[in-house]
């Protein structure tokens, strides 16, 4: 989505997932803070960064934890594939 389309759509929330170790097409690491400032400057909406490792509750992972991670992993891969196949770019 282009920045103008995001503003016009009236969306109040966007979820953007950046994998640990992500790189751009030139092999440069993608940093969450850099993405945050880029989004804020182009779309002019408040943007926050959360490192998922910092939100863990600790302890041993349960079946539900593993299942949820797998579901989120699958969903994230689908989203990344859709973005990679999209014709419009930022």
VENNOR-V576497 format. One record per helix or strand of 3 or more residues. SS is the DSSP state (@ for helix, = for strand). FROM is the first residue (numbers start at 1). TO is the last residue. If there is no record, write none. Layout:
SS|FROM|TO  SS|FROM|TO
//
This chain:
@|3|9  @|32|43  @|52|55  @|63|85
//
